[in-house]
Amino acid sequence: MNERDAIVPPLEAGGRLPWPQYFLRICFLVAERSTCLRRKVGAVAVRDKRILATGYNGAPTNVAHCLDVGCLREQLGVPSGQRHEICRGLHAEQNVIVQAAIHGVSIKDSDIYCTTQPCLICSKMLANCGVRNIYYAESYPDELAEQMLGEAGIHFERMQLETFLESDADENDAS
């Protein structure tokens, strides 16, 4: 079993994914498009059990990818979690917002699923988009981000396997 299977373990034969686990698994698939050398992150915007947009971390359109030119943060010795602006790439949450905007899809009142807890900048952007809930698999603790999300009235939660099974047990049979 790999690290990601521990977060979203394989189903038993004949099992059906609860909705939160379904969307979280999609986040990990979206993350596979990432061009970041340090961390692959995926995000999915969902409303009424429908995917509105997806995003992954990586360089902007028509800009060389870190896979091709190396990691600017590594080259400059920038520690993880600091100076987010010193990076060639956008975060997955930023890209989900951009993709929704490009395609004329509002993510107001949506739920955001992420492989990793959003940073402060992404949390502020998601708050301004009017998202309702943020669910993530892997912690990337940021006290100020958590404080601001709470102040904005946005529910945010690290998803555990038990949470999947409890929160959607009644919805498994709903379309």
Secondary structure, 3 states (H helix, E strand, C coil): CCHHHHHCCCCCCCCCCCHHHHHHHHHHHHHCCCCCCCCCCEEEEEECCEEEEEEECECCCCCCCHHHHCCHHHHHCCCCCCCCCCCCCECHHHHHHHHHHHCCCCCCCCEEEEEECCCHHHHHHHHHHCCCEEEEEECCCCHHHHHHHHHCCCEEEECCHHHHHHHCCCCCCCC
